[in-house]
Amino acid sequence: MKITVLNGSPKGELSGTLKYIECLKIMHPEHDYEIFHVAQKIKSIVSQEGKYREILAAVKESEAVIISFPLYYLLVHSGLKQFFEFVFECNDEHVFAGKYAAAISTSIHFYDNTAHTYVEGVCEDMGMQFVEGFSPGMQDFIKPEGRKQFVFFAEKFLTVVSQKRRISRKTNPVQYKQTVYTPKTIKSKENQSGRKVLVVADRLDENSNLLKMVQQFQSCFREEIEIAELSKMKINGSCLGCLKCGWDNTCAYAGKDDYIDFFRNKWMAADIIVVAGTVKDRFLSWEWKRFMDRNFWRTHSPAFRGQQIGMIISGPLSQLENIKTVFQGYFEVGLANMTGCVTDESGDSITIDQELSNLAGDLIHAAVAGYKKARTFLGVAGLKIFRDDIYSDLKAVFRADYKYYKKNRLFDFPQRKWSARILGSVFYTVMKISPLRKKLFGMIPKGMVMQHDVILKKLREKKEKQRVTQPLALQDAKV
C-alpha cells in the first residue's frame, strides 16, 4: 500500500507529530510512505508548479493520505491551510477524491476538536473518505500506553484501507451561491465617543462584497475609522514554531517585518476590533490564519484588555459553525468580548445595511459601557488548560507566560480556596450520617438560591424607594 503524508508542521522533519509517522513506518514496513512538508515548504509549493505537481502525483498513486499536524491557534498551521486553499483554487480536488484519509495531531488539547473538525470537512470536500482522527497530547508518545493507543488507531486505519470499506460522509457539504451586495446610504451615524475602531481584513478585492460591507460599516461612523489589509502588510512568514518567544516574548521576526509593531500599536491599542474576511474552504483565508499564528509571539498570555469584537464575513458562515467556535474561543481566551457578526448570506442589501449599522452602534455602546459578556466554556476551559500546563510542564520554556499568569493572578487553582475546602470537608463528614444527609438534601435546593433571594429583596426595596420618592422630586421640580 502506498501512503502519502502531508506534514503540516513548519518545523518539517523536527515535527513531534511526525514521530507517530516514523512509528507507523517501523510497525508496518510493508507499506510505502512518502512525506511532504507542505507547511514548511508552502512558499515554493505555490510558486513552483513542479513541486506542487510532485505532491499531486504522489497522492494520485496512493491508496491513503495522512494529514499530520501540530495544533496552531485552534486550527492547523497557516502553511497547511494555504496548501488546502491552493488545491481548491487549482480545481485539483479530483486528485484526492476517493482516497482514504486520516488526521494525526499533537497538542495540549487546546481546541484540538476544532482543528480536526476543519481537517475532516476539508478532506470530505475534496471527495476523500475520511476514516478517523487521532489527537494525543504532546507527551503521550513517550508513554507506553500512548503508543499502544496509536498502534490500535493505525492498524484500524490500515485495515479499513486494505478492506476498501465504504466510509460515509460525516460533514455536510457547503451549499452557497453568493449574491451581489449593493449598499445604500446610511442616514444616522454613530459617534465614536473617543473609542479607537480598527477593521482588519485579509484582502479587499475591488467590487467584492467584503470591500463594500467594510466601506458601508465605515460610513456608519461620524469620524474616520482605521482599516488594515493583511495582504498589503509586510509579514515575512508565519510562526516558525521555534519557541524563542517563550522566554521573554521576543519573536524571531522582530525588526524584520511590520507584524509586531502593528499588533502592539494597532491591534492591542484599539478599543473596538472588527475581523473582516471571506470564507475560504472551511475557515477564513490562510492570510487570516497566518495573522493568528503570529499571535504566538505573546505565547499563551491574553492579547486583549476587554476590547469589543465584531465580525464582517462574506460567505456561508451559518453553515460553518466551526468558524464561529474558533473565533469565539480565540477571543474569550484572549479576554476580549464578542459583540456581533454580519454576513452577506441573506442576499438582501437592505437587511445587510441595517445589520452593519446595528453592529456599529452595538460596538460603540458596549465599549462605552465597558461591557464584558460572561465567558462560556470555550473561554473558561481554554484558560484552565493554559493555566495548568504553564504552571507545570511548560513553565521552563514559557517563562514569559509564567510571569504574566502569576502577576495577573491567573493561577486561580480551586485548591487554594481554603475556606471552601474546610467547609466542604465538614459537610462531607456530616453527609455520611444518614438522617442528616436526608435532611440536608431537602434543604439544598432552597439553600442554593438563598443569597440570590437576599439580593433580589434589596433590589426590590431600592426600586420601591425610588418609585415613592421620584413623584415628590417631580413635584418639587414643578414648584
C-alpha positions as CSV (number, residue, x, y, z in Angstrom):
1,M,0.0,0.0,0.0
2,K,1.3,3.5,-0.8
3,I,0.6,6.2,1.8
4,T,1.2,9.9,1.2
5,V,1.8,12.0,4.4
6,L,1.1,15.7,4.3
7,N,3.1,17.2,7.2
8,G,1.5,20.4,8.5
9,S,4.4,21.4,10.8
10,P,6.6,24.5,10.0
11,K,9.5,22.5,11.6
12,G,9.4,19.8,8.9
13,E,11.5,16.8,10.0
14,L,11.7,18.1,13.5
15,S,7.9,17.9,14.0
16,G,6.9,16.0,17.1
17,T,3.7,14.8,15.4
18,L,5.8,13.3,12.6
19,K,7.3,10.8,15.2
20,Y,4.0,9.0,15.0
21,I,4.5,8.5,11.3
22,E,8.0,7.2,12.0
23,C,6.5,4.8,14.5
24,L,4.0,3.7,11.9
25,K,6.8,3.0,9.4
26,I,8.6,0.8,12.0
27,M,5.4,-1.1,12.9
28,H,4.3,-1.6,9.3
29,P,7.4,-1.5,7.0
30,E,5.5,-3.5,4.3
31,H,3.9,-0.2,3.1
32,D,5.4,2.6,1.1
33,Y,5.4,6.1,2.7
34,E,6.1,9.4,1.0
35,I,6.2,12.6,3.2
36,F,5.8,16.1,2.0
37,H,6.5,19.0,4.4
38,V,3.7,21.2,2.9
39,A,3.6,23.8,5.8
40,Q,7.4,24.3,5.8
41,K,7.7,24.4,2.0
42,I,4.5,26.2,1.2
43,K,6.1,29.2,-0.5
44,S,8.0,27.1,-3.0
45,I,5.0,24.7,-3.5
46,V,2.6,27.6,-4.6
47,S,5.3,29.3,-6.6
48,Q,7.0,26.3,-8.3
49,E,4.5,24.2,-10.3
50,G,6.9,21.3,-10.4
51,K,6.9,20.8,-6.6
52,Y,3.1,21.1,-6.4
53,R,2.6,18.6,-9.2
54,E,5.0,16.2,-7.5
55,I,2.7,16.1,-4.5
56,L,-0.4,15.6,-6.6
57,A,1.4,12.7,-8.5
58,A,2.1,11.0,-5.2
59,V,-1.4,11.4,-3.9
60,K,-2.8,10.1,-7.2
61,E,-0.7,6.9,-6.9
62,S,-1.6,6.4,-3.2
63,E,-4.4,4.5,-1.6
64,A,-4.3,6.7,1.5
65,V,-3.4,10.1,2.7
66,I,-2.4,11.0,6.3
67,I,-2.6,14.7,7.4
68,S,0.0,15.1,10.2
69,F,0.0,18.4,12.0
70,P,0.6,20.2,15.3
71,L,-2.2,22.5,16.6
72,Y,-1.7,26.1,15.8
73,Y,-4.2,28.6,17.3
74,L,-7.3,26.4,17.3
75,L,-6.7,25.1,13.8
76,V,-3.9,23.9,11.6
77,H,-0.8,26.0,10.7
78,S,-1.4,28.6,8.0
79,G,1.0,26.8,5.7
80,L,-1.2,23.7,5.7
81,K,-4.3,25.9,5.4
82,Q,-2.7,27.7,2.4
83,F,-2.0,24.3,0.8
84,F,-5.6,23.3,1.0
85,E,-6.8,26.6,-0.4
86,F,-4.3,26.2,-3.3
87,V,-5.7,22.8,-4.2
88,F,-9.2,24.2,-4.4
89,E,-8.1,27.3,-6.3
90,C,-6.4,25.0,-8.9
91,N,-9.5,22.8,-9.0
92,D,-7.4,19.7,-8.2
93,E,-9.8,18.2,-5.7
94,H,-10.4,15.3,-8.1
95,V,-6.8,14.1,-7.4
96,F,-7.7,13.4,-3.8
97,A,-11.2,12.1,-4.5
98,G,-11.8,8.5,-3.4
99,K,-8.6,8.3,-1.3
100,Y,-8.8,7.2,2.3
101,A,-7.7,9.9,4.8
102,A,-6.8,10.2,8.5
103,A,-5.6,13.0,10.6
104,I,-2.9,12.9,13.4
105,S,-2.3,15.9,15.6
106,T,-0.4,16.7,18.8
107,S,-1.2,19.4,21.3
108,I,-2.1,20.2,24.9
109,H,-5.7,19.5,23.8
110,F,-6.4,23.3,23.4
111,Y,-9.2,23.2,20.8
112,D,-7.9,20.1,19.0
113,N,-11.6,19.4,18.3
114,T,-12.0,22.5,16.1
115,A,-8.8,21.6,14.2
116,H,-9.9,18.1,13.5
117,T,-13.4,19.3,12.5
118,Y,-11.8,21.5,10.0
119,V,-9.5,18.9,8.5
120,E,-12.2,16.3,8.3
121,G,-14.5,18.7,6.5
122,V,-11.8,19.8,4.0
123,C,-10.9,16.2,3.3
124,E,-14.5,15.3,2.6
125,D,-15.0,18.4,0.4
126,M,-12.2,17.1,-1.7
127,G,-14.1,13.8,-2.1
128,M,-11.8,11.8,0.3
129,Q,-13.1,9.0,2.6
130,F,-12.1,10.3,6.0
131,V,-11.7,7.4,8.4
132,E,-10.8,8.9,11.7
133,G,-8.6,11.4,13.6
134,F,-6.1,10.8,16.4
135,S,-5.3,13.6,18.8
136,P,-2.8,12.7,21.5
137,G,-1.2,15.0,24.0
138,M,2.4,16.3,23.2
139,Q,4.0,13.8,25.7
140,D,1.8,10.8,25.1
141,F,4.2,9.2,22.6
142,I,6.9,8.6,25.3
143,K,4.3,6.7,27.4
144,P,3.8,3.0,26.6
145,E,0.0,3.5,26.9
146,G,0.1,6.4,24.4
147,R,2.0,4.3,21.9
148,K,-0.3,1.4,22.4
149,Q,-3.4,3.5,21.6
150,F,-1.7,4.9,18.5
151,V,-0.9,1.4,17.2
152,F,-4.5,0.4,17.6
153,F,-5.6,3.5,15.7
154,A,-3.1,3.0,12.9
155,E,-3.9,-0.7,12.5
156,K,-7.6,0.1,12.3
157,F,-6.9,2.7,9.6
158,L,-4.8,0.3,7.6
159,T,-7.4,-2.4,7.9
160,V,-10.1,-0.1,6.6
161,V,-8.0,0.9,3.6
162,S,-6.9,-2.7,2.8
163,Q,-10.5,-3.9,3.0
164,K,-11.7,-0.9,0.9
165,R,-14.5,-0.2,3.2
166,R,-17.1,2.4,2.2
167,I,-16.9,5.4,4.6
168,S,-20.0,7.6,4.9
169,R,-19.5,11.3,4.8
170,K,-19.8,12.9,8.3
171,T,-19.9,16.6,7.4
172,N,-22.5,18.4,5.4
173,P,-21.4,19.8,2.0
174,V,-21.4,23.6,2.0
175,Q,-24.0,24.9,-0.5
176,Y,-23.7,28.6,-1.2
177,K,-24.3,30.9,-4.1
178,Q,-23.2,34.4,-3.4
179,T,-25.4,37.3,-4.5
180,V,-24.1,40.9,-5.1
181,Y,-24.4,43.3,-2.2
182,T,-25.5,46.8,-3.2
183,P,-25.2,49.2,-0.2
184,K,-27.5,52.2,0.2
185,T,-26.8,55.5,2.0
186,I,-26.5,55.3,5.8
187,K,-28.5,58.2,7.3
188,S,-27.7,58.0,11.1
189,K,-24.1,57.8,12.1
190,E,-22.5,56.7,15.3
191,N,-20.3,59.0,17.5
192,Q,-17.2,57.1,18.4
193,S,-17.1,58.7,21.8
194,G,-13.3,58.7,21.6
195,R,-13.0,55.0,21.0
196,K,-10.5,53.7,18.5
197,V,-12.1,51.5,15.9
198,L,-9.9,49.1,13.9
199,V,-11.1,46.9,11.0
200,V,-8.7,44.2,9.9
201,A,-9.4,42.5,6.6
202,D,-7.5,39.7,4.8
203,R,-7.9,41.3,1.4
204,L,-10.4,43.8,0.0
205,D,-10.7,43.0,-3.7
206,E,-12.3,45.5,-6.0
207,N,-16.1,45.2,-6.2
208,S,-16.1,42.3,-3.7
209,N,-19.0,42.1,-1.2
210,L,-16.4,42.2,1.6
211,L,-15.0,45.6,0.4
212,K,-18.5,47.0,0.1
213,M,-19.5,45.8,3.5
214,V,-16.4,47.2,5.1
215,Q,-16.9,50.6,3.4
216,Q,-20.5,50.6,4.4
217,F,-19.5,49.8,8.0
218,Q,-17.0,52.7,7.8
219,S,-19.8,55.1,6.7
220,C,-21.8,54.2,9.9
221,F,-19.4,56.5,11.9
222,R,-19.1,60.2,12.1
223,E,-15.3,60.0,12.3
224,E,-12.8,58.1,10.2
225,I,-12.0,54.6,11.4
226,E,-8.8,52.7,10.6
227,I,-8.8,49.8,8.1
228,A,-5.9,47.5,7.8
229,E,-5.5,44.9,4.9
230,L,-3.3,41.9,5.8
231,S,-2.5,41.2,2.1
232,K,-0.8,44.6,1.9
233,M,1.0,44.3,5.2
234,K,4.7,43.3,5.3
235,I,4.5,39.9,7.0
236,N,7.5,37.8,6.1
237,G,6.1,34.5,7.2
238,S,4.0,32.5,9.6
239,C,5.0,31.2,13.0
240,L,8.2,29.1,12.8
241,G,7.4,27.0,15.9
242,C,10.9,27.9,17.3
243,L,9.6,28.8,20.8
244,K,12.2,31.6,21.2
245,C,9.3,33.9,22.2
246,G,8.6,31.7,25.3
247,W,11.4,33.3,27.4
248,D,10.6,37.0,27.0
249,N,8.1,37.3,24.1
250,T,10.8,38.2,21.6
251,C,9.8,36.9,18.2
252,A,12.3,35.6,15.7
253,Y,10.8,38.0,13.2
254,A,11.3,41.1,15.4
255,G,12.5,44.0,13.4
256,K,12.2,42.1,10.1
257,D,8.6,42.9,9.2
258,D,5.6,45.0,10.3
259,Y,3.7,42.4,12.4
260,I,4.9,43.1,15.9
261,D,4.5,46.9,15.6
262,F,1.1,46.5,14.2
263,F,0.0,44.1,16.9
264,R,1.3,46.3,19.7
265,N,0.3,49.7,18.4
266,K,-2.9,49.0,16.5
267,W,-4.4,45.6,17.4
268,M,-3.8,45.8,21.2
269,A,-4.4,49.6,21.3
270,A,-7.8,49.6,19.7
271,D,-11.0,49.7,21.7
272,I,-13.0,48.0,19.0
273,I,-11.7,45.4,16.6
274,V,-13.6,44.1,13.6
275,V,-12.5,40.9,11.9
276,A,-13.3,41.1,8.2
277,G,-12.8,38.2,5.9
278,T,-14.0,35.9,3.2
279,V,-14.7,32.2,3.8
280,K,-12.2,30.0,2.1
281,D,-12.8,26.3,2.2
282,R,-14.0,25.9,5.8
283,F,-12.3,28.8,7.5
284,L,-11.3,32.3,6.6
285,S,-8.2,32.8,4.4
286,W,-4.7,31.5,5.1
287,E,-3.7,35.1,5.5
288,W,-6.0,35.4,8.5
289,K,-4.6,32.2,9.8
290,R,-1.1,33.5,9.4
291,F,-2.0,36.6,11.4
292,M,-3.4,34.4,14.2
293,D,-0.4,32.1,14.1
294,R,1.9,35.0,14.5
295,N,0.0,36.0,17.7
296,F,2.1,33.3,19.3
297,W,4.9,35.8,20.0
298,R,2.7,36.5,23.1
299,T,2.7,32.7,23.6
300,H,-0.3,31.8,25.9
301,S,-0.9,35.2,27.5
302,P,-4.2,37.0,26.8
303,A,-3.7,39.5,24.0
304,F,-6.5,41.9,24.8
305,R,-7.8,44.2,27.6
306,G,-11.6,43.7,27.2
307,Q,-11.9,45.1,23.7
308,Q,-15.2,44.8,21.9
309,I,-15.0,42.4,18.8
310,G,-17.2,42.4,15.7
311,M,-17.0,40.3,12.6
312,I,-17.9,41.1,9.0
313,I,-17.9,37.9,6.9
314,S,-18.5,37.2,3.2
315,G,-19.6,33.6,2.8
316,P,-21.7,30.8,4.3
317,L,-20.8,31.3,7.9
318,S,-24.1,29.9,9.1
319,Q,-23.2,26.5,7.6
320,L,-19.8,26.5,9.3
321,E,-20.3,26.6,13.0
322,N,-16.7,25.6,13.5
323,I,-15.5,29.1,12.3
324,K,-17.7,30.8,15.0
325,T,-16.4,28.4,17.6
326,V,-12.8,29.1,16.7
327,F,-13.2,32.8,16.9
328,Q,-15.3,32.8,20.0
329,G,-12.7,30.6,21.8
330,Y,-9.9,32.8,20.4
331,F,-11.3,36.0,21.7
332,E,-12.8,34.6,25.0
333,V,-9.4,33.1,26.0
334,G,-7.8,36.4,24.9
335,L,-10.2,38.2,27.3
336,A,-12.0,40.2,24.6
337,N,-15.7,40.5,24.2
338,M,-17.6,39.1,21.1
339,T,-20.3,41.6,20.3
340,G,-21.8,40.7,17.0
341,C,-21.4,39.4,13.4
342,V,-22.7,40.4,10.0
343,T,-22.6,38.3,6.8
344,D,-23.7,38.7,3.3
345,E,-25.6,35.4,3.3
346,S,-29.1,36.9,3.3
347,G,-28.5,38.4,-0.1
348,D,-30.8,41.3,0.9
349,S,-28.8,44.5,0.7
350,I,-31.3,46.5,2.9
351,T,-31.0,43.9,5.6
352,I,-27.2,43.9,5.4
353,D,-27.2,47.7,5.6
354,Q,-29.3,47.6,8.8
355,E,-27.2,44.9,10.3
356,L,-24.0,46.8,9.7
357,S,-25.5,49.9,11.2
358,N,-26.7,47.9,14.2
359,L,-23.2,46.3,14.6
360,A,-21.6,49.8,14.7
361,G,-24.0,51.0,17.3
362,D,-23.7,47.9,19.4
363,L,-19.9,48.0,19.4
364,I,-19.8,51.7,20.5
365,H,-22.4,51.3,23.2
366,A,-20.7,48.2,24.6
367,A,-17.3,49.9,24.5
368,V,-18.6,53.0,26.4
369,A,-20.3,50.8,29.0
370,G,-17.2,48.6,29.4
371,Y,-19.5,45.6,28.8
372,K,-17.9,42.2,29.4
373,K,-20.1,39.3,28.5
374,A,-19.9,36.2,30.8
375,R,-17.4,33.8,29.3
376,T,-18.6,30.4,28.2
377,F,-17.0,27.0,28.4
378,L,-14.9,28.0,25.4
379,G,-13.1,30.7,27.3
380,V,-13.1,29.3,30.8
381,A,-11.9,25.8,29.9
382,G,-9.3,27.2,27.4
383,L,-7.7,29.3,30.1
384,K,-7.7,26.5,32.6
385,I,-5.8,24.3,30.1
386,F,-3.2,27.0,29.7
387,R,-3.1,27.7,33.4
388,D,-2.4,24.1,34.4
389,D,0.3,23.5,31.7
390,I,2.1,26.8,32.3
391,Y,2.2,26.1,36.0
392,S,3.8,22.7,35.4
393,D,5.0,21.2,32.1
394,L,5.5,24.5,30.2
395,K,6.9,26.6,33.0
396,A,10.6,26.3,32.0
397,V,10.2,27.1,28.3
398,F,7.3,29.7,28.6
399,R,8.8,31.9,31.3
400,A,7.0,35.0,30.0
401,D,3.7,33.2,30.4
402,Y,4.5,32.1,33.9
403,K,5.4,35.7,34.9
404,Y,2.2,37.1,33.3
405,Y,-0.1,34.5,34.9
406,K,1.5,35.0,38.3
407,K,1.3,38.8,38.1
408,N,-2.3,38.7,36.9
409,R,-3.5,36.0,39.4
410,L,-4.4,33.6,36.7
411,F,-3.1,30.7,38.7
412,D,-6.5,30.5,40.3
413,F,-6.5,26.9,41.4
414,P,-9.6,26.0,43.4
415,Q,-7.4,24.1,45.9
416,R,-6.3,27.5,47.3
417,K,-9.9,28.3,48.4
418,W,-9.1,27.3,52.0
419,S,-12.5,28.3,53.5
420,A,-14.4,26.4,50.8
421,R,-12.2,23.4,51.3
422,I,-12.7,23.4,55.1
423,L,-16.4,23.9,54.7
424,G,-16.6,21.2,52.1
425,S,-14.7,18.7,54.3
426,V,-17.1,19.4,57.2
427,F,-20.2,18.9,55.0
428,Y,-18.6,15.8,53.5
429,T,-18.2,14.3,57.0
430,V,-21.8,15.3,58.1
431,M,-23.3,13.9,54.9
432,K,-22.1,10.4,55.9
433,I,-24.7,10.4,58.7
434,S,-27.9,9.1,57.0
435,P,-30.6,11.1,58.9
436,L,-28.7,14.3,58.5
437,R,-27.9,13.6,54.8
438,K,-31.7,13.2,54.1
439,K,-32.5,16.5,55.9
440,L,-29.6,18.4,54.2
441,F,-30.6,17.2,50.7
442,G,-34.1,18.6,51.4
443,M,-32.6,22.0,52.3
444,I,-30.0,22.2,49.4
445,P,-32.4,23.5,46.6
446,K,-33.5,26.4,48.7
447,G,-30.0,27.0,50.1
448,M,-28.5,27.3,46.6
449,V,-30.6,30.4,45.9
450,M,-30.7,31.9,49.4
451,Q,-28.1,34.6,48.7
452,H,-29.8,35.4,45.4
453,D,-33.1,36.0,47.2
454,V,-31.4,38.3,49.7
455,I,-30.0,40.4,46.8
456,L,-33.3,40.4,45.0
457,K,-35.1,41.6,48.1
458,K,-32.7,44.5,48.5
459,L,-33.2,45.4,44.8
460,R,-37.0,45.4,45.2
461,E,-36.7,47.7,48.3
462,K,-34.4,50.1,46.4
463,K,-36.7,50.2,43.4
464,E,-39.8,50.8,45.6
465,K,-38.0,53.6,47.4
466,Q,-37.2,55.2,44.1
467,R,-40.8,54.9,42.9
468,V,-42.1,56.6,46.1
469,T,-39.5,59.5,46.1
470,Q,-39.5,60.2,42.4
471,P,-43.0,61.8,42.2
472,L,-42.0,64.1,45.1
473,A,-38.9,65.1,43.3
474,L,-41.0,65.8,40.2
475,Q,-43.4,67.9,42.3
476,D,-40.5,69.9,43.7
477,A,-39.2,70.5,40.2
478,K,-42.6,71.9,39.1
479,V,-42.7,74.2,42.1
